Amino acid sequence: MNALGLGMPTVRRPLYTQATERFVFLYPTTACQLRCHHCYVGTSRLNEANTMSVAQAVAVMDYFKVTAGHDKLYLLGGEPTLHPQLGEIVAAARQRGYQVTISSNGEFADDVFDAVPPGVLNSFNFSLESADPVVHRKIRGNPRNWATVVAHIEEAVRRGYQVRVMCTVSHANAEHAVDLIPFLAERGVHTLSFHNLGKTGNGARFLEPLKPEEWMRWCADLEAMTPERRLAVYYPPTFVPAEQQAQWFERGYPGCPARTLDRPHVYPDGSVYACPVFMDGHPFATFRDGRLVLNTDPDNELNSYLHADPICTGCAHTGTCGGGCPAYSQIPAYDGWYSCDRSTTPLCILWTVSAWGPRPADALHALR
């Protein structure tokens, strides 16, 4: 019973005061050897192959450390291992107190391991789309990548890295993605994170996301599996029945992290986004001369994710969903695909939870 004597859960703290982990997503290069069908960065950026200097990377780290207390650094791309001074960037980040993850497609020479040994890297994250090489190839295109990334996963485990794997789920691999659970557990991988394909970059052109009802069934099937205790498995609820929102709130759902600018994404050209879902649009700021310069164009990302969907007005569920993901009412690619009806409601497409119940706090990726 709540304070009014009604049989409904009591909200003990407001949304957006949940604990957060403050990540900087840094793209040291947009060069990449692959053109994956699910890549949210998009082929045009990859073709430009822009690369930032070590000095620029350090300036970004210093800025967000001082202004917002960020202490987690994700190195992405493109393919970050193509940056010729990746070891220097990692070393500079560790000197500044960042925990560092490299997120890789697995296409690199073994000397990358020597440049960033386990002692200086907190986590090595690999992308793998299925335990079946045929399914993986449908998404990656490259016929050799599956064997290459699996070999590098096994080598990273052997060398003592904390190894994580990310899998983006779409209609192309939904039936086979969970096969990764026993496959990776047997190889000593630490964490598997599933992600829900968004309609950004190449994902809007080549692959089909699961509809909300399909995604909810996929998540329910995952939760119904026999737990694999050797492997931490995370997934994003993304769409939930409205009456179940409170349980995710109690599991730590923090609301839209773009609206609180918790996780800036910084590109070599200085573009700064608050959320990768909006990367087909205009950035909210540019990093220039050691500071953020806000984009004054009204058609920018900031105005998109600070938009409130009219259906949220007067809704009883805003205390646990916080308006959900603004993409579905703001990005044209989602027109006709999903619209909140207060029955099935959206959470952040990127926020993940541990399958089979909470696990001990994970200092690097509890929310991602």
C-alpha positions in Angstrom: 0.0 0.0 0.0 1.3 3.5 -0.7 0.8 6.6 1.4 -2.7 7.0 0.1 -3.6 3.5 1.0 -3.8 2.4 -2.7 -2.5 -0.9 -3.9 0.2 0.3 -6.1 4.0 0.5 -5.8 5.5 3.5 -4.1 8.2 5.4 -6.1 10.9 5.9 -3.5 13.1 8.2 -5.5 12.6 10.2 -8.7 13.9 9.0 -12.0 17.2 10.6 -13.2 18.6 10.3 -9.6 19.5 6.6 -10.2 23.2 5.8 -10.0 24.9 6.2 -13.3 28.3 5.4 -14.7 29.8 8.3 -16.7 31.3 7.1 -19.9 33.2 9.0 -22.6 32.7 7.2 -26.0 35.8 8.2 -28.0 36.2 7.5 -31.7 40.0 7.8 -32.3 39.5 6.9 -35.9 36.5 6.2 -38.2 38.7 4.0 -40.5 37.5 0.4 -40.6 38.2 -2.7 -42.7 34.6 -3.9 -42.6 31.2 -2.4 -43.7 28.9 -4.3 -41.3 25.2 -4.2 -42.0 24.4 -3.3 -38.4 27.0 -0.5 -38.0 25.3 2.6 -36.5 28.3 4.8 -37.5 27.4 4.4 -41.2 29.4 3.7 -44.3 29.9 7.4 -45.2 31.8 8.1 -41.9 33.8 4.9 -42.3 34.8 5.9 -45.8 36.0 9.3 -44.6 38.5 7.5 -42.2 39.1 10.5 -40.0 41.7 10.1 -37.3 42.2 12.2 -34.2 45.6 13.1 -32.8 46.8 11.9 -29.4 46.7 15.5 -28.2 43.0 15.8 -29.3 42.1 12.6 -27.5 43.9 13.8 -24.3 42.1 17.1 -24.5 38.7 15.4 -24.7 39.6 13.1 -21.7 40.7 16.1 -19.6 37.7 18.2 -20.4 35.1 15.5 -19.4 37.1 14.5 -16.4 37.1 18.0 -15.1 33.7 19.2 -16.1 31.6 16.1 -15.4 33.7 13.6 -13.5 33.7 11.0 -16.3 35.9 8.0 -15.4 35.1 5.3 -18.0 36.4 5.5 -21.5 35.2 3.4 -24.5 37.4 3.4 -27.5 35.4 2.8 -30.7 35.5 3.5 -34.4 35.6 2.6 -37.1 38.1 0.1 -35.8 40.1 1.7 -32.9 43.0 -0.8 -33.3 43.7 1.0 -36.7 44.9 4.1 -34.8 48.7 4.1 -35.1 49.1 5.5 -31.5 46.4 3.5 -29.7 48.8 2.5 -27.0 49.6 6.1 -26.2 45.9 7.0 -26.0 45.2 4.1 -23.6 48.2 5.0 -21.5 47.1 8.7 -21.3 43.6 7.6 -20.2 44.9 5.4 -17.4 47.2 8.2 -16.2 44.1 10.3 -15.9 42.2 7.7 -13.8 40.0 6.3 -16.6 39.0 2.7 -16.8 39.4 1.8 -20.5 37.6 -0.6 -22.9 38.6 -1.2 -26.5 35.6 -2.2 -28.6 36.9 -4.1 -31.7 35.7 -6.0 -34.7 38.6 -8.4 -34.1 40.4 -7.5 -37.4 43.8 -6.6 -36.1 47.4 -7.9 -36.0 48.6 -9.5 -32.9 51.0 -6.7 -32.1 47.9 -4.8 -30.8 48.0 -7.0 -27.8 51.6 -5.9 -27.2 50.7 -2.2 -27.5 47.9 -2.5 -25.0 48.7 -5.4 -22.6 46.2 -6.6 -20.0 47.9 -4.5 -17.3 46.9 -1.2 -18.9 43.5 -2.2 -20.3 40.5 -2.9 -18.2 38.5 -4.7 -20.8 38.8 -5.9 -24.4 35.4 -6.0 -26.1 34.8 -7.9 -29.3 31.8 -7.9 -31.7 30.4 -11.3 -32.7 27.0 -11.9 -34.2 26.6 -15.6 -33.8 28.4 -18.8 -32.9 27.5 -19.9 -36.5 30.0 -18.4 -39.0 27.3 -18.4 -41.7 25.0 -16.2 -39.7 27.9 -13.9 -38.7 28.9 -13.5 -42.3 25.4 -12.4 -43.3 25.9 -9.3 -41.1 29.6 -8.7 -41.5 30.1 -9.6 -45.1 33.7 -10.6 -44.7 34.0 -14.4 -45.1 37.1 -14.6 -42.8 36.1 -12.3 -40.0 34.3 -15.0 -37.9 37.5 -17.1 -37.6 39.6 -14.1 -37.0 37.6 -12.6 -34.2 37.1 -16.0 -32.5 40.8 -16.6 -32.6 41.5 -13.1 -31.1 38.9 -13.7 -28.4 40.6 -17.0 -27.4 44.0 -15.3 -27.5 42.8 -12.4 -25.4 41.5 -14.8 -22.8 44.8 -16.7 -22.9 46.8 -13.5 -22.3 44.6 -12.6 -19.3 42.4 -9.7 -20.5 38.9 -9.3 -19.2 37.2 -10.3 -22.4 33.7 -9.1 -23.3 31.6 -9.8 -26.4 28.8 -7.7 -27.9 26.1 -9.0 -30.2 23.6 -6.8 -32.0 20.3 -8.6 -32.4 18.1 -8.3 -35.5 16.0 -10.5 -37.7 19.3 -11.7 -39.3 20.5 -13.4 -36.2 17.7 -13.4 -33.6 17.3 -17.2 -33.7 21.0 -17.9 -33.3 22.3 -15.1 -31.0 21.7 -17.1 -27.8 24.0 -19.8 -29.2 26.8 -17.5 -28.2 26.1 -18.1 -24.5 27.5 -21.7 -24.3 30.0 -20.9 -27.0 31.6 -18.0 -25.1 31.3 -19.6 -21.7 33.4 -22.5 -22.8 36.1 -20.1 -24.0 36.3 -18.2 -20.7 34.7 -14.9 -21.8 33.7 -12.6 -18.9 30.6 -10.9 -20.3 28.2 -11.1 -23.3 26.1 -8.0 -24.0 23.2 -8.3 -26.4 22.0 -5.1 -28.0 18.8 -4.2 -29.9 19.4 -3.1 -33.5 18.5 0.6 -34.0 17.6 2.3 -37.2 20.7 4.4 -37.4 23.6 4.3 -39.9 23.7 1.0 -41.8 21.1 -0.5 -39.5 18.5 1.7 -41.1 19.3 0.4 -44.6 20.3 -3.3 -44.5 18.8 -5.1 -41.5 15.3 -5.3 -39.9 15.0 -4.7 -36.1 12.7 -6.9 -34.1 9.3 -5.2 -33.5 8.5 -4.4 -29.9 6.4 -7.5 -29.4 9.1 -9.6 -31.0 11.8 -8.1 -28.8 9.8 -8.6 -25.7 9.3 -12.3 -26.6 13.1 -12.6 -27.4 14.0 -11.2 -23.9 11.4 -13.4 -22.2 12.9 -16.5 -24.0 16.4 -15.4 -22.8 15.2 -15.1 -19.2 13.6 -18.5 -19.5 16.9 -20.2 -20.4 18.8 -22.2 -17.8 21.2 -19.6 -16.3 24.9 -19.9 -17.5 26.8 -18.9 -14.3 30.2 -18.9 -16.0 29.2 -15.9 -18.1 27.6 -12.5 -17.3 24.8 -11.9 -19.8 23.2 -8.5 -20.3 20.4 -7.4 -22.5 18.3 -4.2 -23.0 14.6 -4.5 -22.1 13.9 -1.6 -24.5 10.1 -2.3 -24.7 8.1 -3.4 -21.7 4.4 -3.6 -20.6 3.5 -0.5 -18.8 2.6 -2.3 -15.6 6.1 -3.8 -15.5 8.0 -0.5 -15.7 8.4 -0.3 -11.9 10.5 -3.5 -11.8 13.0 -2.0 -14.2 13.1 1.2 -12.2 13.9 -0.8 -9.1 16.6 -2.6 -11.1 18.3 0.7 -11.6 16.8 2.1 -14.9 18.2 5.6 -15.0 16.0 7.1 -17.7 17.4 8.5 -21.0 21.1 9.1 -20.5 21.2 11.5 -23.5 18.9 13.9 -21.6 21.4 14.0 -18.7 24.5 14.1 -21.1 26.0 11.2 -19.2 27.6 9.5 -22.2 29.1 11.9 -24.8 30.3 10.4 -28.1 33.2 12.3 -29.6 34.4 11.9 -33.2 37.7 12.9 -34.8 36.0 15.9 -36.6 35.0 17.2 -33.2 31.3 16.3 -33.5 29.8 15.4 -30.1 26.6 13.4 -29.7 24.7 12.5 -26.6 23.3 9.3 -28.1 24.3 7.1 -31.0 20.6 6.6 -32.0 20.6 10.2 -33.2 23.9 10.1 -35.1 22.2 10.4 -38.5 21.3 14.0 -37.5 23.1 17.0 -36.4 25.4 16.9 -33.3 24.5 18.9 -30.3 28.0 20.3 -30.0 31.5 20.4 -31.4 34.7 19.9 -29.3 37.0 22.7 -30.3 40.0 24.3 -28.6 39.6 22.3 -25.5 35.9 23.0 -24.9 32.3 22.2 -26.1 30.9 24.7 -28.5 27.1 24.2 -28.6 25.3 23.9 -32.0 23.0 26.9 -32.3 21.1 25.4 -35.3 17.6 24.6 -33.9 17.7 21.3 -35.9 20.2 19.7 -33.7 20.4 16.6 -31.5 19.8 18.4 -28.3 16.4 19.6 -29.3 15.5 16.1 -30.4 16.1 14.3 -27.2 14.8 17.1 -25.0 11.6 16.9 -26.9 8.6 15.5 -25.0 6.3 13.2 -26.8 2.7 14.6 -26.4 1.5 11.2 -25.3 3.7 11.5 -22.2 1.6 14.5 -20.9 -0.4 13.3 -17.9 0.8 9.7 -18.2 1.0 7.8 -15.0 4.2 5.9 -16.1 6.5 8.9 -16.6 7.9 8.3 -13.1 9.5 5.0 -14.2 10.1 5.5 -17.9 11.0 9.2 -18.0 9.5 9.7 -21.4 11.3 6.6 -22.8 13.5 6.9 -25.8 12.7 10.1 -27.8 13.9 8.4 -31.1 10.5 6.8 -31.8 8.7 10.1 -32.1 11.6 12.1 -33.5 13.5 10.0 -36.1 11.7 9.6 -39.5 13.1 6.0 -39.8 10.8 4.9 -37.0 7.6 6.4 -38.5 5.0 3.7 -38.4 7.3 1.2 -36.7 6.4 1.9 -33.1 4.4 4.5 -31.2 3.9 4.4 -27.4 0.3 3.6 -26.6 0.8 3.5 -22.8 0.4 -0.2 -22.9 3.8 -1.1 -24.4 6.2 1.6 -23.4 9.8 2.3 -24.3 13.0 2.3 -22.2 16.4 3.4 -23.4 17.4 1.2 -26.2 21.0 1.0 -24.9 20.4 0.4 -21.1 21.1 -3.2 -20.3 20.3 -5.5 -17.3 21.7 -8.8 -16.2 19.8 -11.8 -17.3 18.6 -14.2 -14.7 18.7 -11.7 -11.9 21.1 -9.1 -10.5 24.8 -9.8 -10.4 27.4 -8.2 -8.1 28.2 -4.7 -9.2 30.3 -4.6 -12.3 32.6 -1.6 -12.0 33.0 -1.1 -15.8 29.7 -2.0 -17.5 26.9 -2.3 -14.9 24.7 -0.1 -17.1 26.0 -0.8 -20.5 
